[in-house]
Every structure is written in structure tokens, then in C-alpha cells.
């Protein structure tokens, strides 16, 4: 029984010493605080986002997964660019439909003139 108590006390002393060594205190702490990871290759601010940019995008890990701010920023940027592209596509499709309708209207109004050989 004395041996068991000695081992328990020795274990408590060792755990306490390791905890104090790791946690430390003051400016000379053995383990300095790690700087938080930040998004290294963010989406390019000076040009539209391409497929390669999205493929290269990697989010740094945080304590509970990914950093929400980095993910929210990237998703917001992608959503804005997709909305802009969708609006541009809709404008272009509308302009194309208008041009096709005008071309069809002009071809219907213009009577087929007989060739000059047939008029004589």
C-alpha cells in the first residue's frame, strides 16, 4: 500500500512538473503562442476569379475546422462574381434574341426581288 501511494504521489509530481514546464509563465515561456494561420493564396482582387484560382484555394485549419471569416469572404466573393456573370449572360442572351428577332423581321419585310434577267 505504501508503494502504491508513493507511485501516485510521484506520478502527480511528474504531471505537475510537465504541466508547469509546458505552460510556464511570463515572457520566457517554453512554448510561445503560435500565430494564427491565415489564408495564404486568397482570391485575386485585381481580376475575375477563374477555375484555377478556386482549385488552388485552401483554407487554413482552426480549432474547430476552418476559419469562418476566410471561408465567408471567399464564398461571398465567388457568389458576387457568379451573380455578375449570370447577369452578363442574361444581358447577352437578351441582346442575341433581339438581334435574331430584328433579323427575322427584316427578312420578312423585304420582298424577294426577281433577278434582273427575269425582269426583261
PyMOL commands that set and color helices and strands:
alter all, ss='L'
color gray80, all
select helices_A, chain A and resi 2-23+51-56+68-109+116-119
alter helices_A, ss='H'
color red, helices_A
select strands_A, chain A and resi 61-62+65-66
alter strands_A, ss='S'
color yellow, strands_A
deselect
rebuild
show_as cartoon
